[in-house]
Amino acid sequence: MMRGADTERVKSEHLQYVAKSEAVKKWKRVCRRLGVSEDVIAQSDKAYVTSDAFYTSLASWRDEQRGKATLYQLYQALNNSGFPKVGIVLLTITSTQLHQTESPEERKLNEEADQNIEQQQ
């Protein structure tokens, strides 16, 4: 495990990366391993395309954790769902590298969401 992953908080960029990764193939499994409720999964599944449903469910999990959702928890769920490479990349790339995959609009929305999470802590 990378140093600090057990305490580093999950940010919107992390969720964006995971939602766009190969883990989207089994997104419901990953979300269930994180403890996302079946209601949230079903609601997301009905309302969004797959990657957006995955992101929405992951964001719900992070928000329910009230700032306590860690990269290591997300890594474990990915690893236990059959996506260890996605989890390893998640632990090794920096937030700066994650930002490079976002559009300016996504970055602004993600920064606002992260600020809201930090205020809840």
C-alpha positions in Angstrom: 0.0 0.0 0.0 1.2 3.5 -0.8 2.1 5.6 2.2 -0.8 7.8 3.3 -3.5 6.0 1.3 -5.2 4.7 4.4 -5.7 8.3 5.5 -5.8 10.3 2.2 -9.4 11.4 1.5 -11.1 10.6 -1.7 -11.6 13.6 -3.9 -13.8 14.2 -7.0 -10.8 13.6 -9.3 -10.3 10.2 -7.9 -14.0 9.3 -8.4 -13.8 10.7 -12.0 -10.8 8.5 -12.7 -12.5 5.4 -11.4 -15.8 6.0 -13.1 -14.0 6.3 -16.4 -11.8 3.3 -15.9 -12.4 -0.4 -16.8 -14.0 -0.9 -13.4 -17.2 0.7 -15.0 -17.8 -2.9 -16.4 -18.7 -4.0 -12.9 -19.6 -0.7 -11.3 -22.4 -2.1 -9.2 -20.1 -4.7 -7.6 -17.6 -2.0 -6.7 -20.3 0.2 -5.2 -21.7 -2.7 -3.2 -18.3 -3.5 -1.7 -18.2 0.1 -0.5 -21.5 -0.3 1.1 -23.6 1.8 -1.3 -27.2 1.0 -0.8 -29.2 -0.8 -3.4 -31.6 2.1 -3.5 -28.8 4.5 -4.5 -27.4 2.1 -7.1 -30.9 1.5 -8.6 -31.7 5.2 -8.7 -28.3 6.0 -10.3 -28.8 3.2 -12.8 -32.1 4.6 -14.0 -31.1 8.2 -14.2 -27.7 8.1 -15.8 -25.5 6.5 -18.4 -23.2 3.9 -16.9 -20.1 6.0 -16.2 -22.3 8.8 -14.7 -24.2 6.3 -12.6 -20.9 4.9 -11.3 -19.6 8.3 -10.5 -22.9 9.3 -8.8 -22.9 6.2 -6.7 -19.3 6.7 -5.7 -20.0 10.3 -4.8 -22.9 9.2 -2.7 -20.6 6.8 -0.8 -18.0 9.5 -0.3 -20.6 12.0 0.9 -22.1 9.5 3.4 -18.7 9.0 4.9 -18.6 12.7 5.8 -15.0 13.2 4.8 -13.8 9.8 6.1 -13.8 8.0 2.7 -10.1 7.0 2.0 -8.2 6.1 -1.1 -7.4 2.8 0.6 -11.1 1.9 1.0 -11.7 2.6 -2.6 -8.6 0.6 -3.6 -9.8 -2.4 -1.6 -13.2 -2.3 -3.2 -11.6 -2.1 -6.7 -9.1 -4.9 -5.8 -11.8 -7.2 -4.4 -14.0 -6.5 -7.4 -11.3 -7.7 -9.8 -9.8 -4.4 -10.8 -6.4 -4.4 -8.9 -4.7 -2.4 -11.7 -7.2 0.4 -11.4 -6.7 0.5 -7.7 -2.9 0.6 -8.0 -3.0 3.4 -10.5 -5.4 5.3 -8.2 -2.8 5.0 -5.4 0.2 6.0 -7.4 -1.0 8.9 -9.5 -1.2 12.4 -8.1 -4.1 14.8 -8.0 -2.2 16.9 -10.5 -2.1 14.0 -13.0 -5.8 13.4 -12.4 -6.6 17.0 -13.1 -5.0 16.7 -16.5 -7.8 14.4 -17.6 -10.5 16.8 -16.7 -12.1 19.6 -18.7 -12.0 23.1 -17.1 -15.7 22.8 -16.3 -15.2 19.4 -14.6 -12.3 20.7 -12.6 -14.3 23.7 -11.4 -17.2 21.4 -10.3 -14.9 19.0 -8.7 -13.1 21.7 -6.7 -16.4 23.0 -5.5 -17.5 19.5 -4.4 -14.2 18.9 -2.6 -14.6 22.3 -0.8 -18.1 21.2 0.4 -16.7 17.9 1.7 -13.9 19.7 3.5 -16.4 22.1 5.1 -18.3 19.1 6.5 -15.3 17.7 8.3 
